[in-house]
Amino acid sequence: MISLKTSFFVVAFALAFAICPALHAQATGSFSGNVRDKSGSAIAEATITVTAQATGLTREAKTDSAGHYLVPLLPVGLFTVRVDFTGFQSTEAKDLNLQVDEARELDFSIVPATVVSTVTVSGDAVTTETTNPSLGQVITAQQVSQLPLNGRDFVQLATLTAGATAETNSGSFFTSGTDSEVAARGSFSLSVGGSRPNSTDWLLDGVDNNELTAGGVGVLSSIDDIAEFKVLTYSYSAEYGTRAGPTVLVTTKSGTNNFHGSLFEFVRNTDFDAKGPFATTTPKFNLNQFGGTFGGPIIHNKTFFFVDGEQKYQRQGITFTGFIPSLAMRKGDFSADPFGQPVSGLAIANPNMAGSSSNPAIYPNVYFQCDGNGNPIPANPDGSQSQGTPCNKIPTNLINSAGQGLLNIYPAPNANGNGFNYVNEPVRILNETKFDVRVDHSLTTKDNLFGRFSYDQAFSFAPGGAPGLAELNAFGSNENLINHARNAAVGWSHVFAANTLNQATFGYDRIFNYIDSQGNFTCGSALLGIPNANTGCSPDGTPLAGGSFSQGVVSIEPTSGYWSLGDRGYSPFQGGTNIYSFKDDLDLIRGKHDIHVGVDLRANQMNVGTEAFGSGFLLPGVTGNFTGGGEAAGNPMADLLMGISGGAIHDQTTNGSITGRRWKIIRPFVEDDWRLTPSLTVNLGLAWGITSPITEVHDRMANYIPSTRALLIAGQDGVNRAAGIDRFGGAYEPRVGFAWKVAGSDRTVLRAGFGIYHDSVWSQGAQGLWQNPPNLGETDQFAGAGCAFATSFCALNGGTPSEPFFLSTGFPIPPTPGTVENFQGTFYYQPPNFQPGRVHQYNVNVERQLPGDVLLTAGYAGAVAGHILVSGNAINVNSPSACGVDPTYTIGCLPGGAPYIFPFPTENFNSIILFGDVGKTHYNSLQIKAETKAPKHGLYALIAYTYSRTYDNGLSDGLGSLLSAVYFPLPNWQNLDWSLSQINLNHSFTASIIYDLPFGKGKAFGSSWGPVTDSLLGNWQVTLIERISSGFPVPLIDSNNQSGNTFNEGGNSFNLNRPDQVAGCDTHAASHHLYQWINRACFTPAQAQQLDPNTGALITPGKLGNASRLPVAGPDFVNSDFSLIKQFRLPREMGLNFRAEFFNLFNHPQYASPIADINFNSPAAGTVSPFFGSVNSIVNNPRLIQLALKLSF
């Protein structure tokens, strides 16, 4: 049997050499049409000559017996199309701007020859898309260069496409959030039809430009290097679709027969900017972005070059608002909350005398005791206290030194805001260098060659929140990031005959991301006295050689809204991508058929660090459960101060910290654009996506099968190299569509299409398989319901110790090599029959040409997807204690209300994480777009509106989602978790406008102005990008899960519950101001489990909340970016361009999602936090002003 690897290279070399000459593949377009005489009769054998105006390169074709011609596989740019036929005048159309993936229809009517030899007809007239049923949006060079772009990031323009959305969650891995090394250079969030942002296929000059560790962009091209790009959204050709989301085709600039270039600099300064609503001062923002371009001929009409370079130095202040413990709390005094307000009643209990809040067997003196002066009574050797007055103060001899040391990492509170008591404005640093070199060469009239190399190198310092190791979340500490991106393409196109052409491309894509967080190499955990946290350090805190992955500070993620502590997870980290790609497309024009046959081959490599928490991670960590009891809700900071955590993870690789992951994609395709009649074109296509399961270069993978308790180790005992994962061969992708000229008119076109797409996602669902034994050693501890201490009153009276993690005891050393029997960590499981996500897309739309050169498109677009990767959900969970007890309760219960018991028992009570294909999503939308493609009166506009609904069942991807309480895998979870998606936008409106003001020489006003007046008042231009959308849905949670079940790890890694939603309460009745965005009266904590204090018997069963996963919407989004541009004419065809750009022109704050945790700030048991539903941060910048000069020559 021939292996997939062998097949890959056989196909690649066969196509490269047997079909050769080939190559020049880029995002191309075509001209087609009919040639007739004045009577309407078809002209056969007329010669069609298409000439690129910038380079002089030509292509020829002949009309068929019906007078039809087709010239495909043309690069983007300005063209002249000429018709010659003996006895008739030559006729030509000039200045035809052919765009990416455009099928331009251009008819000619020729007349008998007279003394006039050539007739010139109207050039770049507005035309409808009459032969292509796909939906998408071309972003032209004019838009790229003239619209206001914050950071000069072209990805922002992709969201001008109807039906496209981008996340605004500042913590998302896909935005420029502080915890994302992949988005450090700029956001790459783009979703279409309910797709994930990391399902976008980014192509640069036809070659792969994807980053694999998270699904980002490889090289972020300079906008001065982009000729134009197109976002393909629906029903596109079978040629594309390696990923199930949109495909973005970026085309770089080429040289021409004339030398042209530019020099530019963009400048920002803090003095220009406005202050945000939560900032104490105007955050620092200094930017210097400068560079240039130069291109021209090497050999006239034959060889051309184009180079560009750009340097960016950016210093951006970021306003962080945080919730941290007070100074008093760090000494054991919890009589006031972090805002200094006295707490009502008793907030904490002594875990030495009480059980956990989920099993509160209570001693009469459950609470901490104070003497008559209000001072805590010293604890006895067993942790108990003598009788005194119950209070909220922990005695000194119960304070753990390591826990107190961790709390002292927090800075001192310095604010008293709406759900925050700390504000900091650190400066983010970004230094980036990028350049491109491209050469195009015409070998013969039938052969064209091009080559391009792109370089993008960035260093950034990303602050996490506070100056030390207190941060917004556990994956965002102060850290240094390096992005190392390279992309190369080589292409060759060949014309065998006018009706047989071939093009192909070889590509190489490389991007490596590196992370080094602040605590790395400090041995911080060892110095705090946490045993075995730093296995790369000696006990006295001295770093050991080769131990760099375990020399940081333990990561801690508290509940109740508190900021995280310690080093980020996955640091130090390397995320490396190498992609080798080859694509060939043979175009066969046969009568009414334009047939494309080809193949897309990609060999993917990921060289990635796997040691996630080498210095330890307290997760679900400090929750307050152990200092809760009786009426006391407990406090996470009290748990930590006493050195207690509900969960802890510690891992270390045993066979090297960098894994080499490999997989290949072979995707043959065929497409037939069949011109059935002059008014009807039918598009038929089929692709077959063959994606191999991921393997590791040294077979360092294993798959835990929970049903048999077996560990399938790659390459051993008959297990394949993919750790038992089967290759899926059923990824057939048919495409069917049509374009019909209604009543034969070019002004109105009805289009429709259907297609199936499969998602060769960034991880293939296998990212957990290198975290299983024997290649990883891990110790996990997750405390269940029970007593905190074996010596506590609870335990001595028959209660079960819950075995929490104690900082004083530290982390056990995992046994190596790990086996199923001795492994104490989390097992990872991928079903052997795992399938890639399958998306069914469909659309129907009408395009109408309106007066004024406006094209109006309106239609329906929808998608249904299944087998979507759900990344990392625990499957070894139990139902809430109400199941089988309360006959009216059903959430999380088996049919009939029976309890759901841990289905997969293991030797060491391990968690089991599923990487499965159980995700589903539905998308329906109305999309309306108006565009002026050939602007009149100096006005260009693109206006798009989308009304849509996106539903899914959780779709946890571990990267972009907000914290959500999913009930997977409890019975009926599909219905329990089904809700509006986190990327749902009910309404989305975008407008981009470029308007040349009608003043100055050659304009409607001021044509007679003198040079001085014209230089001051003439040649002004204004540009605008306007975005208005409804808010994203908000996932409501209760971080104090008292239901009696435990999710522990995975998609619900913080063991979250949801609140109950009050029946009949109007969730929209809130005033929607910062202090109450959500109607708090509509939500209450779900019923908490209560046990008999003496026997431990169940008194009140615990329940999961009945609220939807995302029951309310967050704040709407309104933003205006505006540019004022002045063009100065200079001698020798030179020009000087001055621009002033205003981002967020009206300084409209875009508020972040409100506080979604009803347990924020640990309110009294059974109550809702007064901060629940309030807003305390923004996701956009306050108004920024940027000035720029650009010299063109």
Secondary structure, 3 states (H helix, E strand, C coil): CCCHHHHHHHHHHHHHHHCCCCCCCCCCEEEEEEEECCCCCECCCCEEEEEECCCCCEEEEECCCCCEEEEEEECCEEEEEEEECCCECEEEEEEEEECCCCEEECCEECCECCCCCEEEECCCCCCCCCCCCCEEEEECHHHHHHCCCCCCCCHHHHCCCCCEECCCCCCCCCCCCCCCCCCCCCCCCCEECCCCHHHCEEEECCEECECCCCCCECCCCCHHHEEEEEEEEECCCCCCCCCCCCEEEEEECCCCCCCEEEEEEEEECHHHCCCCCCCCCCCCEEEEEEEEEEEEEEECCCEEEEEEEEEEEEEEECCEEECCCCCCHHHCECCECCCCCECCCCCCECCCCEECCCCCCECCCCEEEECCCCCECCCCCCCCCCCCEEECECCHHHCCHHHHHHHCCCCCCCCCCCCCCEEECCEEEEEEEEEEEEEEEEEECCEEEEEEEEEEEEEEEECCECCCCEECCCCCCCEEEEEEEEEEEEEEEEEEECCEEEEEEEEEEEEEEEEEECCCCCCHHHHHCCCCCCCCECCCCCECCCCHHHCCCCEECCCCCCCEECCCCCCCEEEEEEEEEEEEEEEEEECCEEEEEEEEEEEEEEEEECCCCCCCEECCCCCCHHHCECCECCCHHHHHHCCEECEEEEEEECCCCEEEEEEEEEEEEEEEEEEEECCEEEEEEEEECEECCCEECCCCCEEEECCCCEEEECCCCCCCCCCCCCCECCCEEEEEEEEEEHHHCCCEEEEEEEEEEEECCCCCCCCCHHHCCCCEEEEEEECCCCECCCCCHHHHCCCCECCCEECCCCCCCCCCCCCCCCCECCEEECCCCCCCEEEEEEEEEEEEEECCCEEEEEEEEEEEEEEEEEEEEECCCCCCCCCCCCCCCCCCCCHHHCCCCCCCCCCCCCCEEEEEEEEEEEEEEEEEEEECCCCCCCEEEEEEEEEEEEEECCCCCCCCCCCCCCCCCCCCHHHHHCEECCCCCCEEEEEEEEEECCECCCCCECCCCCHHHHHHHCCEEEEEEEEEECCCEECCEECCCCCCCCCCCHHHCCCCECCEECCCCCHHHCCCECCECCCHHHEECCCCCEECCCCCCEEECCCCCCCCCCCEECCCEEEEEEEEEEEEEECCCEEEEEEEEEECCCCCCCECCCCCECCCCCCCCCCCCCCCCCCCCECCCCCEEEEEEEEEC
